[in-house]
Amino acid sequence: MVRKKANRPFGLIFKYLREFSKFWFEYISVFIGTTLAITFVIIPLLESISGLIMRLSGIPFL
């Protein structure tokens, strides 16, 4: 029984590895989709908003 408890951390690793292998495409898709959304939508939107606020406030770009 002592040996079984010693192997338990590796059992958990293999359990989560099996779970990841079932859904790896979904995990990678979410990661890539989030990266693309941040890069091509959120950052340009925030840059536009901050530029508009700076122009309306009369603050020149540095």
PyMOL Python script that loads the backbone (N, CA, C, O; Angstrom):
from pymol import cmd

cmd.read_pdbstr("""\
ATOM      1  N   MET A   1       0.813  -1.209   0.000  1.00  0.00           N
ATOM      2  CA  MET A   1       0.000   0.000   0.000  1.00  0.00           C
ATOM      3  C   MET A   1       0.849   1.262   0.000  1.00  0.00           C
ATOM      4  O   MET A   1       0.447   2.278  -0.567  1.00  0.00           O
ATOM      5  N   VAL A   2       1.998   1.209   0.620  1.00  0.00           N
ATOM      6  CA  VAL A   2       2.863   2.380   0.642  1.00  0.00           C
ATOM      7  C   VAL A   2       3.327   2.707  -0.763  1.00  0.00           C
ATOM      8  O   VAL A   2       3.413   3.874  -1.142  1.00  0.00           O
ATOM      9  N   ARG A   3       3.624   1.678  -1.529  1.00  0.00           N
ATOM     10  CA  ARG A   3       4.096   1.905  -2.890  1.00  0.00           C
ATOM     11  C   ARG A   3       2.998   2.529  -3.753  1.00  0.00           C
ATOM     12  O   ARG A   3       3.282   3.371  -4.604  1.00  0.00           O
ATOM     13  N   LYS A   4       1.758   2.124  -3.539  1.00  0.00           N
ATOM     14  CA  LYS A   4       0.652   2.681  -4.317  1.00  0.00           C
ATOM     15  C   LYS A   4       0.500   4.181  -4.056  1.00  0.00           C
ATOM     16  O   LYS A   4       0.242   4.946  -4.986  1.00  0.00           O
ATOM     17  N   LYS A   5       0.656   4.607  -2.803  1.00  0.00           N
ATOM     18  CA  LYS A   5       0.568   6.029  -2.494  1.00  0.00           C
ATOM     19  C   LYS A   5       1.737   6.797  -3.098  1.00  0.00           C
ATOM     20  O   LYS A   5       1.588   7.957  -3.485  1.00  0.00           O
ATOM     21  N   ALA A   6       2.892   6.156  -3.179  1.00  0.00           N
ATOM     22  CA  ALA A   6       4.057   6.822  -3.754  1.00  0.00           C
ATOM     23  C   ALA A   6       3.867   7.077  -5.245  1.00  0.00           C
ATOM     24  O   ALA A   6       4.396   8.055  -5.774  1.00  0.00           O
ATOM     25  N   ASN A   7       3.122   6.216  -5.925  1.00  0.00           N
ATOM     26  CA  ASN A   7       2.900   6.379  -7.363  1.00  0.00           C
ATOM     27  C   ASN A   7       1.721   7.286  -7.679  1.00  0.00           C
ATOM     28  O   ASN A   7       1.467   7.588  -8.845  1.00  0.00           O
ATOM     29  N   ARG A   8       1.012   7.716  -6.669  1.00  0.00           N
ATOM     30  CA  ARG A   8      -0.180   8.509  -6.924  1.00  0.00           C
ATOM     31  C   ARG A   8       0.095   9.811  -7.682  1.00  0.00           C
ATOM     32  O   ARG A   8      -0.672  10.131  -8.590  1.00  0.00           O
ATOM     33  N   PRO A   9       1.144  10.580  -7.364  1.00  0.00           N
ATOM     34  CA  PRO A   9       1.376  11.796  -8.171  1.00  0.00           C
ATOM     35  C   PRO A   9       1.562  11.487  -9.652  1.00  0.00           C
ATOM     36  O   PRO A   9       1.083  12.232 -10.507  1.00  0.00           O
ATOM     37  N   PHE A  10       2.254  10.393  -9.956  1.00  0.00           N
ATOM     38  CA  PHE A  10       2.410  10.022 -11.362  1.00  0.00           C
ATOM     39  C   PHE A  10       1.081   9.583 -11.956  1.00  0.00           C
ATOM     40  O   PHE A  10       0.823   9.810 -13.138  1.00  0.00           O
ATOM     41  N   GLY A  11       0.238   8.958 -11.147  1.00  0.00           N
ATOM     42  CA  GLY A  11      -1.090   8.584 -11.618  1.00  0.00           C
ATOM     43  C   GLY A  11      -1.910   9.797 -11.992  1.00  0.00           C
ATOM     44  O   GLY A  11      -2.625   9.789 -12.993  1.00  0.00           O
ATOM     45  N   LEU A  12      -1.806  10.846 -11.185  1.00  0.00           N
ATOM     46  CA  LEU A  12      -2.527  12.082 -11.505  1.00  0.00           C
ATOM     47  C   LEU A  12      -1.986  12.725 -12.770  1.00  0.00           C
ATOM     48  O   LEU A  12      -2.746  13.251 -13.583  1.00  0.00           O
ATOM     49  N   ILE A  13      -0.666  12.679 -12.934  1.00  0.00           N
ATOM     50  CA  ILE A  13      -0.063  13.233 -14.152  1.00  0.00           C
ATOM     51  C   ILE A  13      -0.574  12.493 -15.376  1.00  0.00           C
ATOM     52  O   ILE A  13      -0.950  13.110 -16.372  1.00  0.00           O
ATOM     53  N   PHE A  14      -0.587  11.166 -15.298  1.00  0.00           N
ATOM     54  CA  PHE A  14      -1.062  10.384 -16.445  1.00  0.00           C
ATOM     55  C   PHE A  14      -2.555  10.575 -16.670  1.00  0.00           C
ATOM     56  O   PHE A  14      -3.017  10.552 -17.811  1.00  0.00           O
ATOM     57  N   LYS A  15      -3.311  10.764 -15.598  1.00  0.00           N
ATOM     58  CA  LYS A  15      -4.749  11.014 -15.735  1.00  0.00           C
ATOM     59  C   LYS A  15      -4.990  12.308 -16.515  1.00  0.00           C
ATOM     60  O   LYS A  15      -5.792  12.341 -17.449  1.00  0.00           O
ATOM     61  N   TYR A  16      -4.287  13.373 -16.119  1.00  0.00           N
ATOM     62  CA  TYR A  16      -4.477  14.647 -16.807  1.00  0.00           C
ATOM     63  C   TYR A  16      -3.873  14.636 -18.207  1.00  0.00           C
ATOM     64  O   TYR A  16      -4.347  15.345 -19.094  1.00  0.00           O
ATOM     65  N   LEU A  17      -2.840  13.844 -18.406  1.00  0.00           N
ATOM     66  CA  LEU A  17      -2.270  13.702 -19.741  1.00  0.00           C
ATOM     67  C   LEU A  17      -3.261  13.009 -20.677  1.00  0.00           C
ATOM     68  O   LEU A  17      -3.394  13.393 -21.838  1.00  0.00           O
ATOM     69  N   ARG A  18      -3.957  11.986 -20.167  1.00  0.00           N
ATOM     70  CA  ARG A  18      -4.996  11.325 -20.973  1.00  0.00           C
ATOM     71  C   ARG A  18      -6.134  12.294 -21.278  1.00  0.00           C
ATOM     72  O   ARG A  18      -6.647  12.330 -22.396  1.00  0.00           O
ATOM     73  N   GLU A  19      -6.524  13.078 -20.274  1.00  0.00           N
ATOM     74  CA  GLU A  19      -7.592  14.051 -20.498  1.00  0.00           C
ATOM     75  C   GLU A  19      -7.173  15.093 -21.533  1.00  0.00           C
ATOM     76  O   GLU A  19      -7.967  15.451 -22.403  1.00  0.00           O
ATOM     77  N   PHE A  20      -5.943  15.580 -21.449  1.00  0.00           N
ATOM     78  CA  PHE A  20      -5.450  16.556 -22.419  1.00  0.00           C
ATOM     79  C   PHE A  20      -5.416  15.954 -23.815  1.00  0.00           C
ATOM     80  O   PHE A  20      -5.757  16.624 -24.790  1.00  0.00           O
ATOM     81  N   SER A  21      -5.005  14.688 -23.917  1.00  0.00           N
ATOM     82  CA  SER A  21      -4.904  14.070 -25.238  1.00  0.00           C
ATOM     83  C   SER A  21      -6.277  13.907 -25.890  1.00  0.00           C
ATOM     84  O   SER A  21      -6.372  13.853 -27.116  1.00  0.00           O
ATOM     85  N   LYS A  22      -7.334  13.828 -25.094  1.00  0.00           N
ATOM     86  CA  LYS A  22      -8.685  13.736 -25.663  1.00  0.00           C
ATOM     87  C   LYS A  22      -9.140  15.069 -26.256  1.00  0.00           C
ATOM     88  O   LYS A  22      -9.824  15.101 -27.279  1.00  0.00           O
ATOM     89  N   PHE A  23      -8.757  16.164 -25.606  1.00  0.00           N
ATOM     90  CA  PHE A  23      -9.287  17.478 -25.975  1.00  0.00           C
ATOM     91  C   PHE A  23      -8.200  18.453 -26.408  1.00  0.00           C
ATOM     92  O   PHE A  23      -8.389  19.664 -26.297  1.00  0.00           O
ATOM     93  N   TRP A  24      -7.067  17.958 -26.899  1.00  0.00           N
ATOM     94  CA  TRP A  24      -5.944  18.843 -27.210  1.00  0.00           C
ATOM     95  C   TRP A  24      -6.301  19.865 -28.280  1.00  0.00           C
ATOM     96  O   TRP A  24      -5.857  21.011 -28.211  1.00  0.00           O
ATOM     97  N   PHE A  25      -7.095  19.469 -29.267  1.00  0.00           N
ATOM     98  CA  PHE A  25      -7.434  20.399 -30.342  1.00  0.00           C
ATOM     99  C   PHE A  25      -8.257  21.571 -29.816  1.00  0.00           C
ATOM    100  O   PHE A  25      -8.050  22.712 -30.228  1.00  0.00           O
ATOM    101  N   GLU A  26      -9.186  21.292 -28.908  1.00  0.00           N
ATOM    102  CA  GLU A  26      -9.994  22.362 -28.333  1.00  0.00           C
ATOM    103  C   GLU A  26      -9.142  23.313 -27.505  1.00  0.00           C
ATOM    104  O   GLU A  26      -9.319  24.529 -27.579  1.00  0.00           O
ATOM    105  N   TYR A  27      -8.217  22.767 -26.714  1.00  0.00           N
ATOM    106  CA  TYR A  27      -7.351  23.614 -25.893  1.00  0.00           C
ATOM    107  C   TYR A  27      -6.477  24.510 -26.764  1.00  0.00           C
ATOM    108  O   TYR A  27      -6.342  25.705 -26.500  1.00  0.00           O
ATOM    109  N   ILE A  28      -5.891  23.931 -27.794  1.00  0.00           N
ATOM    110  CA  ILE A  28      -5.034  24.711 -28.685  1.00  0.00           C
ATOM    111  C   ILE A  28      -5.863  25.749 -29.440  1.00  0.00           C
ATOM    112  O   ILE A  28      -5.406  26.875 -29.637  1.00  0.00           O
ATOM    113  N   SER A  29      -7.069  25.387 -29.862  1.00  0.00           N
ATOM    114  CA  SER A  29      -7.942  26.330 -30.576  1.00  0.00           C
ATOM    115  C   SER A  29      -8.319  27.517 -29.701  1.00  0.00           C
ATOM    116  O   SER A  29      -8.321  28.657 -30.167  1.00  0.00           O
ATOM    117  N   VAL A  30      -8.636  27.259 -28.442  1.00  0.00           N
ATOM    118  CA  VAL A  30      -8.975  28.352 -27.529  1.00  0.00           C
ATOM    119  C   VAL A  30      -7.766  29.258 -27.325  1.00  0.00           C
ATOM    120  O   VAL A  30      -7.903  30.481 -27.324  1.00  0.00           O
ATOM    121  N   PHE A  31      -6.593  28.673 -27.155  1.00  0.00           N
ATOM    122  CA  PHE A  31      -5.372  29.460 -26.958  1.00  0.00           C
ATOM    123  C   PHE A  31      -5.075  30.328 -28.178  1.00  0.00           C
ATOM    124  O   PHE A  31      -4.807  31.521 -28.039  1.00  0.00           O
ATOM    125  N   ILE A  32      -5.122  29.740 -29.365  1.00  0.00           N
ATOM    126  CA  ILE A  32      -4.827  30.494 -30.589  1.00  0.00           C
ATOM    127  C   ILE A  32      -5.911  31.535 -30.858  1.00  0.00           C
ATOM    128  O   ILE A  32      -5.602  32.660 -31.252  1.00  0.00           O
ATOM    129  N   GLY A  33      -7.172  31.173 -30.650  1.00  0.00           N
ATOM    130  CA  GLY A  33      -8.266  32.121 -30.860  1.00  0.00           C
ATOM    131  C   GLY A  33      -8.182  33.320 -29.935  1.00  0.00           C
ATOM    132  O   GLY A  33      -8.418  34.453 -30.354  1.00  0.00           O
ATOM    133  N   THR A  34      -7.846  33.071 -28.677  1.00  0.00           N
ATOM    134  CA  THR A  34      -7.696  34.164 -27.724  1.00  0.00           C
ATOM    135  C   THR A  34      -6.532  35.064 -28.105  1.00  0.00           C
ATOM    136  O   THR A  34      -6.637  36.288 -28.030  1.00  0.00           O
ATOM    137  N   THR A  35      -5.428  34.460 -28.512  1.00  0.00           N
ATOM    138  CA  THR A  35      -4.262  35.239 -28.928  1.00  0.00           C
ATOM    139  C   THR A  35      -4.591  36.116 -30.132  1.00  0.00           C
ATOM    140  O   THR A  35      -4.229  37.293 -30.162  1.00  0.00           O
ATOM    141  N   LEU A  36      -5.270  35.550 -31.116  1.00  0.00           N
ATOM    142  CA  LEU A  36      -5.630  36.327 -32.303  1.00  0.00           C
ATOM    143  C   LEU A  36      -6.617  37.443 -31.975  1.00  0.00           C
ATOM    144  O   LEU A  36      -6.500  38.550 -32.501  1.00  0.00           O
ATOM    145  N   ALA A  37      -7.584  37.157 -31.110  1.00  0.00           N
ATOM    146  CA  ALA A  37      -8.560  38.183 -30.740  1.00  0.00           C
ATOM    147  C   ALA A  37      -7.887  39.341 -30.022  1.00  0.00           C
ATOM    148  O   ALA A  37      -8.197  40.502 -30.288  1.00  0.00           O
ATOM    149  N   ILE A  38      -6.979  39.036 -29.123  1.00  0.00           N
ATOM    150  CA  ILE A  38      -6.276  40.102 -28.407  1.00  0.00           C
ATOM    151  C   ILE A  38      -5.404  40.897 -29.366  1.00  0.00           C
ATOM    152  O   ILE A  38      -5.374  42.126 -29.316  1.00  0.00           O
ATOM    153  N   THR A  39      -4.689  40.184 -30.245  1.00  0.00           N
ATOM    154  CA  THR A  39      -3.743  40.847 -31.141  1.00  0.00           C
ATOM    155  C   THR A  39      -4.433  41.712 -32.185  1.00  0.00           C
ATOM    156  O   THR A  39      -3.999  42.837 -32.435  1.00  0.00           O
ATOM    157  N   PHE A  40      -5.494  41.211 -32.797  1.00  0.00           N
ATOM    158  CA  PHE A  40      -6.089  41.905 -33.941  1.00  0.00           C
ATOM    159  C   PHE A  40      -7.364  42.671 -33.633  1.00  0.00           C
ATOM    160  O   PHE A  40      -7.838  43.420 -34.487  1.00  0.00           O
ATOM    161  N   VAL A  41      -7.940  42.513 -32.438  1.00  0.00           N
ATOM    162  CA  VAL A  41      -9.176  43.228 -32.121  1.00  0.00           C
ATOM    163  C   VAL A  41      -8.987  44.143 -30.915  1.00  0.00           C
ATOM    164  O   VAL A  41      -9.202  45.352 -31.012  1.00  0.00           O
ATOM    165  N   ILE A  42      -8.596  43.584 -29.804  1.00  0.00           N
ATOM    166  CA  ILE A  42      -8.584  44.345 -28.557  1.00  0.00           C
ATOM    167  C   ILE A  42      -7.484  45.405 -28.543  1.00  0.00           C
ATOM    168  O   ILE A  42      -7.748  46.556 -28.196  1.00  0.00           O
ATOM    169  N   ILE A  43      -6.262  45.039 -28.913  1.00  0.00           N
ATOM    170  CA  ILE A  43      -5.162  46.011 -28.883  1.00  0.00           C
ATOM    171  C   ILE A  43      -5.402  47.167 -29.856  1.00  0.00           C
ATOM    172  O   ILE A  43      -5.244  48.318 -29.450  1.00  0.00           O
ATOM    173  N   PRO A  44      -5.779  46.923 -31.128  1.00  0.00           N
ATOM    174  CA  PRO A  44      -6.071  48.073 -32.004  1.00  0.00           C
ATOM    175  C   PRO A  44      -7.237  48.930 -31.508  1.00  0.00           C
ATOM    176  O   PRO A  44      -7.218  50.151 -31.658  1.00  0.00           O
ATOM    177  N   LEU A  45      -8.247  48.295 -30.920  1.00  0.00           N
ATOM    178  CA  LEU A  45      -9.377  49.049 -30.385  1.00  0.00           C
ATOM    179  C   LEU A  45      -8.929  49.961 -29.246  1.00  0.00           C
ATOM    180  O   LEU A  45      -9.313  51.130 -29.200  1.00  0.00           O
ATOM    181  N   LEU A  46      -8.127  49.439 -28.338  1.00  0.00           N
ATOM    182  CA  LEU A  46      -7.636  50.259 -27.231  1.00  0.00           C
ATOM    183  C   LEU A  46      -6.705  51.367 -27.718  1.00  0.00           C
ATOM    184  O   LEU A  46      -6.726  52.475 -27.181  1.00  0.00           O
ATOM    185  N   GLU A  47      -5.889  51.076 -28.731  1.00  0.00           N
ATOM    186  CA  GLU A  47      -5.029  52.122 -29.298  1.00  0.00           C
ATOM    187  C   GLU A  47      -5.866  53.231 -29.932  1.00  0.00           C
ATOM    188  O   GLU A  47      -5.543  54.409 -29.781  1.00  0.00           O
ATOM    189  N   SER A  48      -6.926  52.871 -30.632  1.00  0.00           N
ATOM    190  CA  SER A  48      -7.798  53.876 -31.252  1.00  0.00           C
ATOM    191  C   SER A  48      -8.483  54.733 -30.198  1.00  0.00           C
ATOM    192  O   SER A  48      -8.551  55.956 -30.329  1.00  0.00           O
ATOM    193  N   ILE A  49      -8.986  54.095 -29.166  1.00  0.00           N
ATOM    194  CA  ILE A  49      -9.673  54.837 -28.106  1.00  0.00           C
ATOM    195  C   ILE A  49      -8.704  55.778 -27.395  1.00  0.00           C
ATOM    196  O   ILE A  49      -9.033  56.936 -27.141  1.00  0.00           O
ATOM    197  N   SER A  50      -7.510  55.281 -27.075  1.00  0.00           N
ATOM    198  CA  SER A  50      -6.545  56.151 -26.383  1.00  0.00           C
ATOM    199  C   SER A  50      -6.083  57.284 -27.292  1.00  0.00           C
ATOM    200  O   SER A  50      -5.879  58.402 -26.819  1.00  0.00           O
ATOM    201  N   GLY A  51      -5.914  57.021 -28.585  1.00  0.00           N
ATOM    202  CA  GLY A  51      -5.552  58.085 -29.524  1.00  0.00           C
ATOM    203  C   GLY A  51      -6.632  59.137 -29.624  1.00  0.00           C
ATOM    204  O   GLY A  51      -6.336  60.331 -29.670  1.00  0.00           O
ATOM    205  N   LEU A  52      -7.891  58.705 -29.659  1.00  0.00           N
ATOM    206  CA  LEU A  52      -9.011  59.641 -29.719  1.00  0.00           C
ATOM    207  C   LEU A  52      -9.065  60.503 -28.464  1.00  0.00           C
ATOM    208  O   LEU A  52      -9.251  61.718 -28.545  1.00  0.00           O
ATOM    209  N   ILE A  53      -8.904  59.879 -27.316  1.00  0.00           N
ATOM    210  CA  ILE A  53      -8.924  60.633 -26.056  1.00  0.00           C
ATOM    211  C   ILE A  53      -7.778  61.635 -26.011  1.00  0.00           C
ATOM    212  O   ILE A  53      -7.960  62.767 -25.562  1.00  0.00           O
ATOM    213  N   MET A  54      -6.601  61.230 -26.471  1.00  0.00           N
ATOM    214  CA  MET A  54      -5.454  62.143 -26.457  1.00  0.00           C
ATOM    215  C   MET A  54      -5.660  63.302 -27.426  1.00  0.00           C
ATOM    216  O   MET A  54      -5.306  64.438 -27.112  1.00  0.00           O
ATOM    217  N   ARG A  55      -6.233  63.027 -28.613  1.00  0.00           N
ATOM    218  CA  ARG A  55      -6.496  64.109 -29.570  1.00  0.00           C
ATOM    219  C   ARG A  55      -7.531  65.084 -29.021  1.00  0.00           C
ATOM    220  O   ARG A  55      -7.365  66.298 -29.135  1.00  0.00           O
ATOM    221  N   LEU A  56      -8.605  64.552 -28.423  1.00  0.00           N
ATOM    222  CA  LEU A  56      -9.644  65.422 -27.872  1.00  0.00           C
ATOM    223  C   LEU A  56      -9.131  66.241 -26.693  1.00  0.00           C
ATOM    224  O   LEU A  56      -9.608  67.351 -26.456  1.00  0.00           O
ATOM    225  N   SER A  57      -8.176  65.709 -25.962  1.00  0.00           N
ATOM    226  CA  SER A  57      -7.617  66.420 -24.809  1.00  0.00           C
ATOM    227  C   SER A  57      -6.503  67.373 -25.200  1.00  0.00           C
ATOM    228  O   SER A  57      -6.038  68.154 -24.370  1.00  0.00           O
ATOM    229  N   GLY A  58      -6.069  67.322 -26.447  1.00  0.00           N
ATOM    230  CA  GLY A  58      -4.998  68.196 -26.898  1.00  0.00           C
ATOM    231  C   GLY A  58      -3.619  67.726 -26.476  1.00  0.00           C
ATOM    232  O   GLY A  58      -2.679  68.520 -26.437  1.00  0.00           O
ATOM    233  N   ILE A  59      -3.488  66.454 -26.162  1.00  0.00           N
ATOM    234  CA  ILE A  59      -2.194  65.901 -25.758  1.00  0.00           C
ATOM    235  C   ILE A  59      -1.523  65.334 -27.003  1.00  0.00           C
ATOM    236  O   ILE A  59      -2.074  64.444 -27.650  1.00  0.00           O
ATOM    237  N   PRO A  60      -0.341  65.837 -27.345  1.00  0.00           N
ATOM    238  CA  PRO A  60       0.351  65.274 -28.512  1.00  0.00           C
ATOM    239  C   PRO A  60       0.937  63.903 -28.176  1.00  0.00           C
ATOM    240  O   PRO A  60       1.229  63.593 -27.020  1.00  0.00           O
ATOM    241  N   PHE A  61       1.097  63.106 -29.209  1.00  0.00           N
ATOM    242  CA  PHE A  61       1.726  61.803 -28.999  1.00  0.00           C
ATOM    243  C   PHE A  61       3.184  61.996 -28.640  1.00  0.00           C
ATOM    244  O   PHE A  61       3.843  62.903 -29.149  1.00  0.00           O
ATOM    245  N   LEU A  62       3.671  61.170 -27.789  1.00  0.00           N
ATOM    246  CA  LEU A  62       5.079  61.257 -27.384  1.00  0.00           C
ATOM    247  C   LEU A  62       5.949  60.497 -28.337  1.00  0.00           C
ATOM    248  O   LEU A  62       7.167  60.454 -28.161  1.00  0.00           O
TER     249      LEU A  62
END
""", "prot")
cmd.dss("prot")
cmd.show_as("cartoon", "prot")
cmd.util.cbc("prot")
cmd.orient("prot")
